[in-house]
Amino acid sequence: MTPVVQTVMEAPATPRGLLSLRDVLVHVFYNQKAIIVCLLIGLGLGVATAALTPPTYTAAGLVLLRIGATQAAQEGLNGPQTYQGGEVVLRALQSEVQIIRSDPVIAAAMARLGGGEPADPKAMAAFAESLKVEIEDGSNVLRIAFVSPDRAHALAAVQAVLDAYLDRRAQLYVNGSRARQDGEIARYDRALSDTEAEIQRIRLDHDVLDIDKDIALASDRLEALVQRSGQVQERRGAVGAELTAVARQLATTEGRVLDSQERTNTTPNDEARNTLLRLRQDRAHVVEQYNEDWPGLAEIDARIAAAQAQIVENAQDIRSSDRTVRNPVADLLVQRRASLRIELASLQRQSAELETQLAAARARVADLRTAEMRLHDLERSRSASETIHRSLLIGRAGAALEDQAVDDRNTTVRIVQPPTAPMSGRDLRPTLILAGLALGVALAVATTAVGMVLRQVFIAPGEAESSLGLDAVMTIDATASNLRSDAGLTAMARLAGVLLDLSIDGRPLQVFQFVGDDAGAKCRLALGVAQAMATQARGPVLLIDLDAAEHYRRKAGGSVQRLPAGRSHLEVAQSASAGLWAALNPLETPLGAPTATVQDGRTFLDLMRGAFSRIVLVGARDFDTPEARRLHGLADASLLIVQAEATRAPAARRMREVVLASGGDLLGFVFTGRKHHVPEAIYRWL
């Protein structure tokens, strides 16, 4: 049997956000009525279409088309025909298809079938819908087919279409432009003669043999003359500057320069100096032989003084001589000036000659440029005229051959296969029935997908986990919704055991809050869990239900106890279950009073923790009020109650956000009232 309770330890291993095979089957069986309706609609449409569709016969004929109306007839006119690419062939074949499916061809074919009576537009539309014209892949063959319940009518229709197509094609491809072509050819003959005469006249006027070579030679000569002129001008400037410098230097240069100069006061064979030298030698010899007071020394000194006086007298007689010669630098500058003057005169005559040649070269270039422009225009006109003239000549010959070719149908169009049809018709009824069934399946899939997207309630725990981002602490089946049944008592006992075993840092959690938008389901679940906690004999349990306080007050009767709670008091009454106490006035305590503060609520719960081992809180249905938000943060842990196929996803997500934003801790959610839409046998297989 399928378990009626599933705890978080038994959750499937499917990653959050992915649909398992079980989830898919759940959605299929959940929407089974809509799926069956979609299947029946599709199957009914298929059966009805099959009943209205009789067997059909398809008659077909093949036509080989040689691309170009005159290709076969013009072989040899201009040599072998150029290869037609695949794109060109395809366009030509598509053009033929359009001709076959055109209204004139269809009208002519229907007139042949109807004995000459014109067809109305509706009949022509029906005929065109039954007519199929296809291009055979990789060939020049057209397949013309007609579908009809009558085999003979299908064959006759294909033959009529072929005949009407050939007649229409013969009318379209008749070429009546030969007279206009003759007039154009004569006009272009005259234009070519005039253009040729004008070209010859321009060649004579401008003395042109080959315009390109003449222009190249004239350009080269002009460029060479420009370079030579530039070099001459540069040399003239250099010679003029050098001549100026030589003249300036010559003006400051002396004609004669001093070659040598001599000045002296000595004469050859000066006796006084010779005597003085001998006397000084004698005195030195006497000083070595005699004392300084020897009388002979005085005589020698007197003679030395006399010689020195004579020398002084002779020194006053000074003689000098100077020698001047012609300055060689002046001679060199004079020669250089003469040569520079000769070179400058030569350069001036050369520059004048180059200017004359440059003017002639520029005039020749300008003349050739004018001739080249006029010749270019004329030759371009002649080339275009010759091309058009040649095309007109070929076209005139081709037009004649084309007219002959159009008259002969076998030249361009050949009937490869006459109209044929199978002896047995094509029965589409089984296919239509299968198509209807496929349509029903597609509608069923689309309906299921739309239902999944638009549905606002949860039918499986996995959907709630993916939407809320929370784990399912426990899943309670619909069979356990009656909490007084064995399945309900077992579910409450297991949920109470899970909550009693929770602890933080070795300290068990005492205050549990149940949050949900269905007050009835939430209150019943909280009562069942509180009774299970009290039954397990782990101490007294206090149930504080802010939504059902009046209900517990009516059932309490006179057995009411008052517990002091700071500035207020809490009235409690013991229930039929041993160890379970229910609060009778929670709205008058700091938990429900609008004027109470968070500290008042925390103090109140601390007092209650001392009196009870566990406290089960049931938040108000309006979970977004300030009093409810205060209560979210005071509980040790909160459980979100999600009722299958009842709790809306936006409301559940809003409850989760409010609890977390208020500072509360969410253990997860309890999924209640789950229904097993998939049959038991399939569950065993999964």
C-alpha positions as CSV (number, residue, x, y, z in Angstrom):
1,M,0.0,0.0,0.0
2,T,1.1,3.6,-0.6
3,P,2.2,5.2,2.7
4,V,-0.1,7.9,4.0
5,V,2.7,9.8,5.7
6,Q,6.0,10.7,4.3
7,T,8.6,12.6,6.4
8,V,11.4,14.7,5.1
9,M,13.8,11.8,5.4
10,E,11.8,9.9,2.8
11,A,11.7,12.7,0.3
12,P,12.5,11.6,-3.3
13,A,16.0,12.3,-4.7
14,T,14.7,14.3,-7.7
15,P,16.6,17.7,-7.9
16,R,14.5,20.7,-7.0
17,G,13.0,22.4,-10.1
18,L,12.9,19.2,-12.2
19,L,9.8,17.0,-12.9
20,S,10.2,13.3,-12.3
21,L,8.2,10.7,-14.1
22,R,6.0,10.4,-11.0
23,D,5.3,14.2,-11.1
24,V,4.4,14.0,-14.8
25,L,2.0,11.1,-14.2
26,V,0.4,13.0,-11.4
27,H,-0.3,15.9,-13.6
28,V,-1.6,13.6,-16.3
29,F,-4.1,11.8,-14.0
30,Y,-5.0,15.1,-12.3
31,N,-6.1,16.5,-15.7
32,Q,-7.4,13.2,-16.9
33,K,-10.9,14.5,-17.7
34,A,-9.6,17.4,-19.8
35,I,-7.2,15.0,-21.5
36,I,-9.9,12.5,-22.3
37,V,-12.0,15.3,-23.8
38,C,-9.1,16.5,-26.0
39,L,-8.5,12.9,-27.2
40,L,-12.2,12.5,-28.0
41,I,-12.3,15.8,-29.9
42,G,-9.2,14.9,-32.0
43,L,-10.4,11.4,-32.7
44,G,-13.9,12.7,-33.6
45,L,-12.5,15.2,-36.0
46,G,-10.3,12.5,-37.6
47,V,-13.2,10.1,-38.0
48,A,-15.5,12.8,-39.4
49,T,-12.8,13.9,-41.9
50,A,-12.2,10.3,-42.9
51,A,-15.9,9.7,-43.4
52,L,-16.1,12.7,-45.7
53,T,-13.0,11.8,-47.7
54,P,-13.5,9.2,-50.4
55,P,-10.6,7.4,-52.1
56,T,-8.9,9.6,-54.7
57,Y,-7.0,8.9,-58.0
58,T,-4.0,10.9,-59.0
59,A,-3.3,11.1,-62.8
60,A,0.1,12.5,-63.7
61,G,2.1,13.4,-66.8
62,L,5.8,14.3,-67.3
63,V,7.0,17.2,-69.4
64,L,10.6,17.7,-70.4
65,L,11.5,21.4,-70.9
66,R,14.7,22.5,-72.7
67,I,15.6,25.8,-71.2
68,G,15.2,28.8,-73.6
69,A,12.7,28.9,-76.3
70,T,15.3,29.1,-79.1
71,Q,18.2,27.1,-77.6
72,A,17.6,24.0,-79.7
73,A,17.0,26.0,-82.9
74,Q,20.0,28.3,-82.5
75,E,22.6,25.5,-82.2
76,G,25.4,26.6,-84.5
77,L,24.3,30.2,-84.9
78,N,26.9,31.4,-82.3
79,G,28.6,28.1,-81.6
80,P,27.7,25.8,-78.6
81,Q,25.3,27.3,-76.1
82,T,26.7,28.4,-72.7
83,Y,26.0,26.2,-69.8
84,Q,22.9,27.2,-67.8
85,G,23.5,27.2,-64.1
86,G,21.2,25.5,-61.6
87,E,19.7,28.7,-60.4
88,V,18.9,29.8,-64.0
89,V,17.3,26.4,-64.7
90,L,15.3,26.5,-61.5
91,R,14.0,30.0,-62.3
92,A,13.0,28.9,-65.8
93,L,11.2,25.8,-64.4
94,Q,9.4,27.9,-61.9
95,S,8.2,30.3,-64.6
96,E,6.8,27.4,-66.5
97,V,5.0,26.2,-63.4
98,Q,3.4,29.6,-63.0
99,I,2.3,29.5,-66.7
100,I,0.7,26.1,-66.1
101,R,-1.1,27.3,-63.0
102,S,-2.2,30.6,-64.6
103,D,-5.9,31.4,-64.9
104,P,-5.9,31.4,-68.8
105,V,-4.5,27.8,-68.9
106,I,-6.9,26.6,-66.2
107,A,-9.8,28.3,-68.0
108,A,-8.8,26.7,-71.4
109,A,-8.4,23.3,-69.8
110,M,-11.8,23.5,-68.1
111,A,-13.3,24.7,-71.4
112,R,-11.9,21.6,-73.1
113,L,-13.4,19.3,-70.4
114,G,-16.8,21.1,-70.4
115,G,-17.3,21.2,-74.2
116,G,-16.4,24.9,-74.6
117,E,-18.5,26.3,-71.7
118,P,-16.8,28.9,-69.6
119,A,-16.1,28.0,-66.0
120,D,-17.1,30.1,-63.0
121,P,-14.4,31.4,-60.5
122,K,-15.4,28.8,-57.8
123,A,-15.0,25.9,-60.2
124,M,-11.6,27.3,-61.3
125,A,-10.4,27.6,-57.7
126,A,-11.4,24.0,-57.0
127,F,-9.7,22.8,-60.2
128,A,-6.5,24.8,-59.3
129,E,-6.5,23.2,-55.8
130,S,-6.7,19.7,-57.3
131,L,-4.0,20.5,-59.9
132,K,-0.4,19.8,-58.7
133,V,2.6,21.0,-60.7
134,E,6.0,19.9,-59.3
135,I,9.6,20.2,-60.4
136,E,11.4,16.9,-60.3
137,D,14.6,17.2,-58.3
138,G,17.8,17.5,-60.3
139,S,16.2,17.5,-63.7
140,N,14.3,19.7,-66.2
141,V,11.2,17.6,-65.9
142,L,7.8,19.0,-64.7
143,R,5.3,16.7,-63.2
144,I,1.6,17.7,-63.8
145,A,-0.8,15.8,-61.6
146,F,-4.6,16.1,-61.0
147,V,-6.4,14.5,-58.0
148,S,-10.0,13.4,-58.4
149,P,-12.3,10.7,-57.1
150,D,-13.0,9.7,-60.8
151,R,-10.0,8.1,-62.5
152,A,-11.2,9.0,-66.0
153,H,-11.8,12.6,-65.1
154,A,-8.3,12.9,-63.6
155,L,-6.7,11.6,-66.8
156,A,-8.8,13.9,-69.0
157,A,-8.0,16.9,-66.8
158,V,-4.2,16.3,-67.1
159,Q,-4.5,15.9,-70.9
160,A,-6.5,19.1,-71.1
161,V,-4.0,21.0,-69.0
162,L,-1.2,19.8,-71.2
163,D,-2.9,20.9,-74.4
164,A,-3.9,24.3,-72.9
165,Y,-0.4,24.8,-71.6
166,L,1.2,24.1,-75.0
167,D,-1.2,26.5,-76.8
168,R,-0.7,29.2,-74.3
169,R,3.1,28.8,-74.4
170,A,3.1,29.1,-78.2
171,Q,1.2,32.4,-78.0
172,L,3.5,33.8,-75.3
173,Y,6.8,33.0,-77.0
174,V,5.9,34.3,-80.5
175,N,8.5,37.0,-81.3
176,G,7.1,39.9,-83.3
177,S,10.0,42.3,-82.9
178,R,11.9,41.7,-86.1
179,A,10.7,44.9,-87.9
180,R,11.7,47.0,-84.9
181,Q,15.0,45.2,-84.8
182,D,15.7,46.0,-88.5
183,G,15.1,49.8,-87.9
184,E,17.4,49.8,-84.9
185,I,20.1,47.9,-86.8
186,A,20.0,50.6,-89.6
187,R,20.1,53.4,-87.1
188,Y,23.1,51.9,-85.3
189,D,24.9,51.4,-88.7
190,R,24.6,55.1,-89.4
191,A,25.8,55.9,-85.8
192,L,28.8,53.7,-86.2
193,S,29.8,55.3,-89.5
194,D,29.5,58.8,-88.1
195,T,31.5,57.9,-85.0
196,E,34.3,56.3,-87.1
197,A,34.6,59.4,-89.3
198,E,34.8,61.7,-86.3
199,I,37.6,59.5,-84.8
200,Q,39.7,59.8,-87.9
201,R,39.2,63.5,-88.1
202,I,40.4,64.0,-84.5
203,R,43.5,61.8,-85.2
204,L,44.4,64.0,-88.2
205,D,43.8,67.3,-86.4
206,H,45.9,66.4,-83.4
207,D,48.5,64.3,-85.2
208,V,47.8,61.2,-83.2
209,L,48.9,57.7,-84.2
210,D,48.4,55.8,-80.9
211,I,46.9,58.1,-78.3
212,D,48.2,56.1,-75.3
213,K,51.8,55.9,-76.6
214,D,51.8,59.6,-77.7
215,I,50.6,60.7,-74.3
216,A,53.2,58.5,-72.6
217,L,56.0,60.0,-74.8
218,A,54.8,63.6,-74.3
219,S,54.5,63.1,-70.5
220,D,58.1,61.6,-70.4
221,R,59.5,64.5,-72.4
222,L,57.7,67.1,-70.3
223,E,59.0,65.5,-67.1
224,A,62.6,65.4,-68.4
225,L,62.4,69.1,-69.4
226,V,61.0,70.1,-66.1
227,Q,63.9,68.2,-64.3
228,R,66.5,69.8,-66.6
229,S,65.0,73.3,-66.1
230,G,65.0,72.8,-62.4
231,Q,68.7,71.7,-62.5
232,V,69.6,74.8,-64.6
233,Q,67.8,77.2,-62.3
234,E,69.5,75.6,-59.3
235,R,72.9,75.9,-61.0
236,R,72.2,79.6,-61.9
237,G,71.5,80.4,-58.4
238,A,74.6,78.6,-57.2
239,V,76.8,80.4,-59.8
240,G,75.3,83.8,-59.0
241,A,75.9,83.3,-55.3
242,E,79.5,82.2,-55.9
243,L,80.2,85.1,-58.3
244,T,78.9,87.6,-55.7
245,A,81.1,86.0,-53.0
246,V,84.2,86.1,-55.3
247,A,83.6,89.8,-56.1
248,R,83.2,90.7,-52.5
249,Q,86.3,88.8,-51.5
250,L,88.3,90.4,-54.4
251,A,87.3,93.9,-53.3
252,T,88.8,93.4,-49.9
253,T,92.0,91.7,-51.2
254,E,95.4,93.8,-51.5
255,G,97.1,93.7,-54.9
256,R,100.7,93.3,-53.3
257,V,101.7,91.7,-50.0
258,L,104.9,91.8,-47.9
259,D,107.2,89.0,-48.8
260,S,110.1,89.6,-46.2
261,Q,111.4,92.3,-43.7
262,E,114.8,92.7,-42.0
263,R,115.9,95.1,-39.1
264,T,119.2,94.9,-37.2
265,N,121.8,97.0,-35.3
266,T,124.7,94.7,-35.9
267,T,127.4,95.0,-38.6
268,P,129.6,92.3,-40.0
269,N,133.0,91.9,-38.2
270,D,132.2,94.2,-35.2
271,E,135.7,94.8,-33.6
272,A,134.3,96.3,-30.4
273,R,132.5,93.2,-29.5
274,N,135.4,91.0,-30.4
275,T,137.7,93.1,-28.2
276,L,135.3,93.0,-25.3
277,L,135.2,89.2,-25.6
278,R,138.9,88.9,-25.4
279,L,139.2,91.4,-22.5
280,R,136.7,89.4,-20.5
281,Q,138.6,86.2,-21.2
282,D,141.9,87.8,-20.1
283,R,140.3,89.2,-16.9
284,A,138.9,85.8,-16.0
285,H,142.4,84.3,-16.5
286,V,144.1,87.1,-14.4
287,V,141.5,86.7,-11.5
288,E,142.5,83.0,-11.3
289,Q,146.3,83.9,-11.1
290,Y,146.3,87.1,-9.0
291,N,144.4,88.8,-6.2
292,E,141.6,91.2,-6.8
293,D,143.7,94.2,-5.8
294,W,146.4,93.5,-8.4
295,P,146.9,96.7,-10.4
296,G,146.7,94.9,-13.7
297,L,143.0,94.2,-13.1
298,A,142.2,97.8,-12.9
299,E,143.7,98.4,-16.3
300,I,141.8,95.5,-17.8
301,D,138.5,96.8,-16.3
302,A,139.2,100.2,-17.8
303,R,139.7,98.6,-21.2
304,I,136.5,96.6,-20.8
305,A,134.5,99.7,-19.9
306,A,135.9,101.5,-23.0
307,A,134.8,98.5,-25.2
308,Q,131.3,98.5,-23.7
309,A,130.9,102.2,-24.3
310,Q,131.9,101.7,-27.9
311,I,129.3,98.9,-28.3
312,V,126.6,101.2,-26.9
313,E,127.5,103.9,-29.3
314,N,127.4,101.4,-32.2
315,A,123.9,100.0,-31.1
316,Q,122.3,103.4,-31.9
317,D,123.0,102.9,-35.6
318,I,120.0,100.6,-36.7
319,R,119.5,99.3,-40.3
320,S,116.3,97.8,-41.9
321,S,115.1,96.4,-45.4
322,D,111.5,95.4,-46.8
323,R,110.5,93.2,-49.9
324,T,107.0,93.1,-51.4
325,V,105.5,90.8,-54.2
326,R,102.3,90.4,-56.2
327,N,99.3,88.8,-54.1
328,P,98.6,85.3,-55.5
329,V,95.1,85.2,-53.9
330,A,94.0,88.2,-56.0
331,D,95.2,86.5,-59.2
332,L,93.2,83.3,-58.3
333,L,90.0,85.3,-57.5
334,V,90.3,87.2,-60.8
335,Q,90.6,84.0,-62.7
336,R,87.6,82.5,-60.8
337,R,85.4,85.6,-61.5
338,A,86.1,85.4,-65.2
339,S,85.1,81.7,-65.4
340,L,82.0,82.2,-63.3
341,R,80.8,85.0,-65.6
342,I,81.2,82.9,-68.6
343,E,79.3,80.0,-67.0
344,L,76.5,82.3,-65.8
345,A,76.0,83.6,-69.3
346,S,75.9,80.1,-70.7
347,L,73.3,79.0,-68.1
348,Q,71.1,82.0,-68.9
349,R,71.0,81.1,-72.6
350,Q,70.3,77.4,-71.7
351,S,67.4,78.4,-69.3
352,A,65.8,80.5,-72.1
353,E,66.0,77.6,-74.5
354,L,64.5,75.2,-71.9
355,E,61.6,77.6,-71.3
356,T,60.8,77.5,-75.0
357,Q,60.9,73.7,-75.1
358,L,58.8,73.5,-71.9
359,A,56.1,75.7,-73.4
360,A,56.0,73.5,-76.5
361,A,55.9,70.3,-74.4
362,R,53.0,71.6,-72.2
363,A,51.1,72.6,-75.3
364,R,51.5,69.1,-76.8
365,V,50.4,67.5,-73.6
366,A,47.3,69.7,-73.3
367,D,46.5,69.0,-77.0
368,L,46.8,65.2,-76.5
369,R,44.7,65.4,-73.3
370,T,41.9,67.1,-75.2
371,A,42.2,64.6,-78.1
372,E,42.3,61.7,-75.6
373,M,39.1,62.8,-73.9
374,R,37.2,63.2,-77.2
375,L,38.6,59.9,-78.5
376,H,37.7,58.1,-75.3
377,D,34.1,59.3,-75.5
378,L,33.9,58.4,-79.2
379,E,35.4,54.9,-78.7
380,R,33.2,54.2,-75.8
381,S,30.2,55.2,-77.9
382,R,31.5,53.1,-80.8
383,S,32.0,50.1,-78.4
384,A,28.5,50.3,-77.0
385,S,27.1,50.8,-80.4
386,E,29.0,47.8,-81.8
387,T,27.8,45.6,-78.8
388,I,24.2,46.6,-79.3
389,H,24.5,46.2,-83.1
390,R,25.9,42.7,-82.7
391,S,23.2,41.8,-80.2
392,L,20.6,43.1,-82.6
393,L,22.0,41.1,-85.4
394,I,22.0,38.0,-83.3
395,G,18.6,38.8,-81.9
396,R,17.2,39.3,-85.4
397,A,18.5,35.9,-86.5
398,G,17.4,34.3,-83.3
399,A,13.9,35.9,-83.5
400,A,13.4,34.2,-86.9
401,L,14.6,30.9,-85.6
402,E,12.6,31.3,-82.4
403,D,9.4,31.8,-84.3
404,Q,10.1,28.7,-86.2
405,A,11.0,26.9,-83.0
406,V,7.8,27.9,-81.3
407,D,5.8,26.5,-84.1
408,D,7.5,23.1,-83.5
409,R,6.5,22.0,-80.0
410,N,9.1,19.2,-79.9
411,T,11.9,21.7,-80.1
412,T,11.5,23.0,-76.5
413,V,8.8,21.0,-74.8
414,R,8.5,17.2,-75.0
415,I,5.9,15.0,-73.4
416,V,8.0,12.4,-71.6
417,Q,5.0,10.5,-70.1
418,P,1.4,10.9,-71.2
419,P,-1.3,11.1,-68.5
420,T,-1.5,7.9,-66.5
421,A,-3.2,6.9,-63.3
422,P,-3.1,3.9,-61.0
423,M,-6.0,1.4,-61.2
424,S,-6.6,1.6,-57.4
425,G,-7.2,4.9,-55.6
426,R,-5.5,6.2,-52.5
427,D,-7.4,5.7,-49.3
428,L,-6.5,8.4,-46.7
429,R,-9.1,7.4,-44.1
430,P,-6.7,5.4,-41.8
431,T,-4.2,8.3,-42.0
432,L,-6.9,10.9,-41.2
433,I,-8.0,8.9,-38.2
434,L,-4.4,8.7,-36.9
435,A,-3.9,12.4,-37.6
436,G,-7.1,13.1,-35.5
437,L,-5.7,11.0,-32.7
438,A,-2.4,12.9,-32.9
439,L,-4.3,16.1,-32.8
440,G,-6.1,15.0,-29.7
441,V,-2.8,14.0,-28.1
442,A,-1.3,17.5,-29.0
443,L,-4.4,19.2,-27.5
444,A,-4.1,17.1,-24.4
445,V,-0.4,17.9,-23.9
446,A,-1.1,21.6,-24.5
447,T,-4.1,21.5,-22.1
448,T,-1.9,19.8,-19.4
449,A,0.9,22.3,-19.9
450,V,-1.4,25.3,-19.7
451,G,-3.0,23.8,-16.6
452,M,0.4,23.4,-15.0
453,V,1.3,27.0,-15.8
454,L,-2.1,28.6,-14.8
455,R,-2.8,26.4,-11.7
456,Q,-2.3,28.3,-8.4
457,V,-2.5,25.4,-6.0
458,F,-0.2,22.5,-5.3
459,I,-1.0,18.9,-6.0
460,A,2.4,17.3,-5.1
461,P,5.0,18.1,-2.5
462,G,7.7,18.6,-5.2
463,E,5.8,21.6,-6.6
464,A,5.6,23.2,-3.2
465,E,9.3,22.7,-2.6
466,S,10.2,24.2,-6.0
467,S,7.9,27.2,-5.5
468,L,8.6,27.9,-1.8
469,G,12.3,27.0,-1.7
470,L,11.5,24.9,1.4
471,D,11.7,21.2,2.3
472,A,8.7,19.2,3.0
473,V,8.9,18.1,6.7
474,M,6.0,15.7,6.2
475,T,3.4,14.8,3.7
476,I,0.0,13.7,5.0
477,D,-2.3,11.9,2.6
478,A,-6.0,12.7,2.2
479,T,-6.8,9.4,3.9
480,A,-5.2,10.7,7.1
481,S,-7.1,14.0,7.1
482,N,-9.4,12.6,9.8
483,L,-7.1,13.1,12.8
484,R,-9.1,10.7,14.9
485,S,-8.6,7.8,12.6
486,D,-5.6,5.4,13.0
487,A,-3.9,7.0,10.0
488,G,-4.4,10.5,11.4
489,L,-3.1,9.5,14.8
490,T,-0.1,7.9,13.3
491,A,0.7,10.9,11.2
492,M,0.4,13.3,14.2
493,A,2.5,11.0,16.3
494,R,5.3,11.0,13.7
495,L,5.1,14.7,13.2
496,A,5.2,15.3,17.0
497,G,8.2,12.9,17.2
498,V,10.1,14.9,14.6
499,L,9.4,18.2,16.4
500,L,10.3,16.8,19.8
501,D,13.6,15.6,18.5
502,L,14.7,19.0,17.2
503,S,17.3,20.8,19.2
504,I,19.8,23.6,18.9
505,D,23.2,23.3,20.6
506,G,21.8,20.4,22.6
507,R,18.8,22.4,23.8
508,P,15.5,21.1,22.6
509,L,13.1,23.5,20.9
510,Q,10.1,24.4,23.0
511,V,7.9,26.9,21.1
512,F,6.5,25.8,17.7
513,Q,4.3,27.9,15.6
514,F,1.9,26.7,12.9
515,V,1.2,29.2,10.1
516,G,-1.3,28.7,7.3
517,D,-4.2,30.4,5.4
518,D,-6.8,27.7,6.2
519,A,-7.8,28.3,9.8
520,G,-9.6,25.0,10.1
521,A,-6.8,22.7,8.8
522,K,-4.2,24.6,10.7
523,C,-6.1,24.4,14.0
524,R,-6.8,20.7,13.6
525,L,-3.2,19.9,12.8
526,A,-1.9,21.9,15.7
527,L,-4.3,20.2,18.1
528,G,-3.4,16.8,16.8
529,V,0.4,17.5,17.2
530,A,-0.1,19.0,20.7
531,Q,-2.1,15.9,21.8
532,A,0.6,13.6,20.3
533,M,3.3,15.5,22.2
534,A,1.3,15.3,25.5
535,T,0.7,11.5,24.9
536,Q,4.4,10.8,24.6
537,A,4.7,11.9,28.2
538,R,7.6,14.4,27.9
539,G,6.0,17.0,30.1
540,P,2.9,19.3,30.0
541,V,2.1,20.9,26.6
542,L,0.4,24.2,26.2
543,L,-1.7,24.9,23.0
544,I,-2.1,28.6,22.2
545,D,-4.5,29.0,19.3
546,L,-5.2,32.7,18.4
547,D,-7.9,31.7,15.9
548,A,-9.9,29.1,18.0
549,A,-9.5,30.6,21.6
550,E,-13.2,31.1,21.8
551,H,-13.9,27.5,20.9
552,Y,-11.7,26.3,23.7
553,R,-13.2,28.7,26.2
554,R,-16.7,27.3,25.5
555,K,-15.5,23.7,26.0
556,A,-13.6,24.5,29.2
557,G,-16.6,25.0,31.3
558,G,-15.6,25.9,34.9
559,S,-12.2,24.1,35.1
560,V,-10.1,27.2,34.4
561,Q,-6.8,28.1,36.0
562,R,-5.1,31.5,36.0
563,L,-1.4,31.6,35.4
564,P,0.4,34.9,36.3
565,A,2.3,36.3,33.3
566,G,3.8,39.6,34.4
567,R,1.3,42.4,34.3
568,S,-1.3,40.1,32.8
569,H,-2.5,36.5,33.4
570,L,-3.2,33.5,31.2
571,E,-6.3,31.4,31.6
572,V,-5.7,27.7,30.7
573,A,-7.8,24.7,30.8
574,Q,-6.8,21.0,30.7
575,S,-8.1,19.1,27.7
576,A,-9.3,15.5,27.6
577,S,-5.8,14.4,26.7
578,A,-3.6,14.1,29.8
579,G,-0.8,16.7,29.9
580,L,-2.4,19.0,27.3
581,W,-3.5,22.5,28.3
582,A,-5.2,25.0,26.1
583,A,-5.0,28.8,26.4
584,L,-8.4,30.5,26.7
585,N,-7.5,34.2,26.5
586,P,-4.4,34.5,24.3
587,L,-5.6,37.7,22.7
588,E,-5.4,39.4,26.2
589,T,-1.8,38.4,26.7
590,P,1.3,40.0,25.1
591,L,1.0,37.5,22.3
592,G,-2.2,39.0,20.9
593,A,-2.5,42.4,22.5
594,P,-2.0,45.2,20.0
595,T,-0.2,47.4,22.5
596,A,2.3,44.8,23.7
597,T,6.0,44.9,22.7
598,V,8.3,42.2,21.5
599,Q,10.0,42.2,24.9
600,D,6.6,41.7,26.6
601,G,6.0,38.7,24.4
602,R,9.5,37.3,25.0
603,T,9.0,37.7,28.8
604,F,5.6,36.0,28.6
605,L,7.0,33.0,26.7
606,D,9.9,32.7,29.1
607,L,7.4,32.4,31.9
608,M,5.4,29.8,29.9
609,R,8.6,27.8,29.2
610,G,9.1,27.4,32.9
611,A,5.6,25.9,33.3
612,F,5.4,23.8,30.1
613,S,7.8,21.5,28.3
614,R,6.5,22.4,24.9
615,I,4.3,25.3,23.6
616,V,2.4,25.0,20.3
617,L,1.4,28.3,18.8
618,V,-1.3,28.7,16.1
619,G,-0.8,32.1,14.4
620,A,-3.8,34.2,13.4
621,R,-5.2,33.7,9.9
622,D,-4.2,37.3,9.1
623,F,-0.5,36.5,9.3
624,D,0.6,40.0,8.0
625,T,-0.6,42.1,11.0
626,P,1.9,43.6,13.4
627,E,0.8,41.2,16.2
628,A,1.3,38.2,13.9
629,R,4.7,39.5,12.7
630,R,5.8,39.9,16.4
631,L,4.8,36.3,17.1
632,H,6.8,34.9,14.1
633,G,10.0,36.1,15.7
634,L,9.2,34.9,19.2
635,A,8.7,31.2,18.2
636,D,11.7,28.9,18.2
637,A,10.6,27.4,14.9
638,S,7.7,27.8,12.5
639,L,5.9,25.3,10.3
640,L,4.1,26.3,7.2
641,I,0.8,24.4,6.6
642,V,0.2,23.8,2.9
643,Q,-3.1,22.1,2.0
644,A,-3.0,20.1,-1.3
645,E,-5.3,21.6,-4.0
646,A,-6.4,24.4,-1.6
647,T,-3.5,26.6,-0.5
648,R,-2.7,29.1,-3.3
649,A,0.9,29.4,-4.3
650,P,1.1,33.2,-4.0
651,A,-0.4,33.1,-0.5
652,A,2.1,30.4,0.6
653,R,5.0,32.4,-0.8
654,R,3.7,35.5,0.9
655,M,3.5,33.6,4.3
656,R,7.1,32.4,3.9
657,E,8.3,35.9,3.1
658,V,6.5,37.4,6.1
659,V,7.8,34.8,8.5
660,L,11.4,35.2,7.4
661,A,11.2,39.0,7.2
662,S,9.9,39.0,10.8
663,G,13.0,37.2,12.1
664,G,11.3,33.8,12.3
665,D,12.9,30.4,11.5
666,L,11.0,28.1,9.1
667,L,11.6,24.4,9.5
668,G,9.8,23.7,6.3
669,F,6.2,22.9,5.4
670,V,3.7,20.2,6.1
671,F,1.8,19.1,3.0
672,T,-1.6,17.9,4.1
673,G,-4.6,16.4,2.2
674,R,-2.5,14.9,-0.6
675,K,-4.5,12.9,-3.1
676,H,-2.9,10.0,-5.1
677,H,-4.3,10.6,-8.6
678,V,-2.1,7.9,-10.1
679,P,-3.5,4.3,-9.7
680,E,-1.9,2.0,-7.1
681,A,-0.5,-0.4,-9.6
682,I,1.4,2.4,-11.4
683,Y,2.8,3.7,-8.1
684,R,4.1,0.2,-7.4
685,W,5.8,0.2,-10.8
686,L,7.3,3.6,-10.2
